[in-house]
């Protein structure tokens, strides 16, 4: 069968889809990934075929992201969900995805929650579709709540009944690599928000590359615990958020730890100047090689790093920066006891050193992270998703 995977241009959004897509290819199915033209290299690195659609021009998208640091948290989340994902990304993607679906006629569409164009195209063409989670169910419900108005607008552009699109958003089948122990963990003080999702969900085990344990050339004191610091692939290029990198290095420079920091494509490590003696800065390093030897991880709550860290049984400090899912992931990590949520964005680094000391000196954090890892390991393998997708496509 032919399967069209659809994603926005984000490694954290595409990453959970990759093992499912590869499993489908291995089973003999045709797989094409619909993604923005700017994301072609990422799709190619995953070994998958790419069908490109238009990017939102930087002259349009740049000012929207430039507003975020000055907005209250909830308003910033609303802007990202409704304006960026719900309108700009979706409306830019709609013509390209529609044309490709008409030409290629997939049997099934597999999409991630932030990508809306493929949903309305699939509904208009009566093609079944499935959603792959990129975070907690709670956040998918928040997505759905913010997407109601933009989705109805998009449905009208695609010639689809807006009510049909809205119903499909909350009732579609879903796949998730988040274990129930984490998905259902919530702080008692956190309000329940968002739209309830009614579709069936199947959980599968995250597919992570085998670790080699290879690290950069030696640095710092080898007897000190290794702390891996990653704020994803784009934070360094998003205006004020880039300040968190030098802030973390300064906060941990006199701590008895070895810091391995990756900056991603948004920031050149050379721009940070000489690293402290206890730190090593790389633009990228395979995190699956780092995590087995890490005592702790400091990140922003991006889904890829969050899940990989939990799968490795490593406790983490989450400093959410700019997207709503980061705050939700931080809340769930803290609620399950596998780490600490440190709110405040780049300014939170002032409290990082004592927070890290508490994390490293409290065995309960590592114990809870290990428990989550154990439950993740017990989930069904990703190859079991293939017959499920075959059944949905056949139906």
Number of C-alpha atoms within 10 A of each C-alpha: 14 18 24 26 28 30 26 24 19 16 18 18 24 25 17 23 23 18 18 24 27 19 17 23 17 12 12 11 15 17 21 20 25 27 27 24 14 13 20 19 11 17 21 12 9 14 12 17 15 22 18 18 22 17 20 18 10 9 8 10 15 13 10 15 16 13 12 20 16 10 12 10 17 10 12 19 21 19 20 20 22 21 18 18 22 27 21 18 23 26 23 17 26 22 16 19 25 19 13 16 19 11 9 12 15 22 21 23 26 24 27 24 25 25 20 28 29 26 31 30 25 22 19 17 15 11 17 20 24 23 24 22 24 26 26 22 21 21 23 22 20 21 24 21 19 22 24 19 16 20 26 20 16 23 25 13 15 19 11 18 15 21 13 14 23 20 12 17 25 18 14 17 20 23 24 22 24 26 22 16 13 21 19 15 16 18 14 8 6 9 8 13 11 16 17 16 18 14 14 10 17 16 20 22 20 22 17 12 10 8 13 11 13 12 13 11 6 9 13 16 14 11 9 14 16 23 24 24 22 24 25 23 19 16 23 21 15 17 14 15 18 18 17 20 23 15 17 21 22 16 15 22 18 12 15 15 22 26 30 23 26 24 25 20 15 15 19 16 21 11 8 14 10 11 17 16 13 21 21 21 23 14 16 15 18 14 20 19 16 22 24 16 17 21 20 26 27 26 23 30 31 27 23 18 21 25 24 18 26 27 24 22 26 26 29 33 25 27 27 26 23 21 20 20 24 21 24 22 26 25 23 23 30 22 18 21 21 25 28 24 22 21 17 14 18 19 15 15 23 15 13 19 17 13 16 21 13 13 21 18 11 10 11 15 25 23 16 20 23 19 19 26 20 16 16 25 17 11 17 15 14 20 19 15 20 19 12 13 24 16 10 15 19 11 7
